[in-house]
Amino acid sequence: MDMHVRPARVEDRERLLELWEHSVRATHRFLGESDVAALRPLVAEELTSDALEWWVLLSAAGALVGFLGFARNAIEALFIHPDHQGQGGGTFLVAHAQRLSGGALTVDVNEQNEAALRFYKGLGFSVVGRSPTDGGGRPFPILHLTRAAPVRPEAQTNWPERE
């Protein structure tokens, strides 16, 4: 799929919130209806925050298919619309986050979201910690993952062996 990323705009917020809800309903099966309803206003508020850099993923046709919330060296949010999952959008956004980071990259994943854990492990992330609750103190364990900074080809040298 041909995609590109751009900074999110104020007018994107409602569509991002809708995309978040569709994605969560498709991937976070451990959340009940009341959990999604309770999280929705928190996510809406977070989307207005300048604490994160918000990026949107657009298809070649200009359709909003995913988004990324990024801060320092951390992926704070990454959601792909269910109709576009498995088409490379998540990998594209992780690569964008890696460019923004310029170094090691971290992400937190709900432990019960096994597909997300497989996705990040497949991209070279490793689990480095676990919290028994999510950031809001809810009983949804969080796994903390990290991936070392990639070695740039120009940083690799083949020094001749000493005789």
ABEGO torsion letter per residue (X at the ends): XBBBBBBBBAAAAAAAAAAAAAAAAAABAABBAAAAAAAAAAAAAAAABAABBBBBBBBAAGBBABBBBBBEABBABBBBBAAABGAGAAAAAAAAAAAAAGBBBBBBBBAABAAAAAAAAAAGBBBABBBABBAAGBBBBBBBBBBBBBBBAAABBBBBBBX
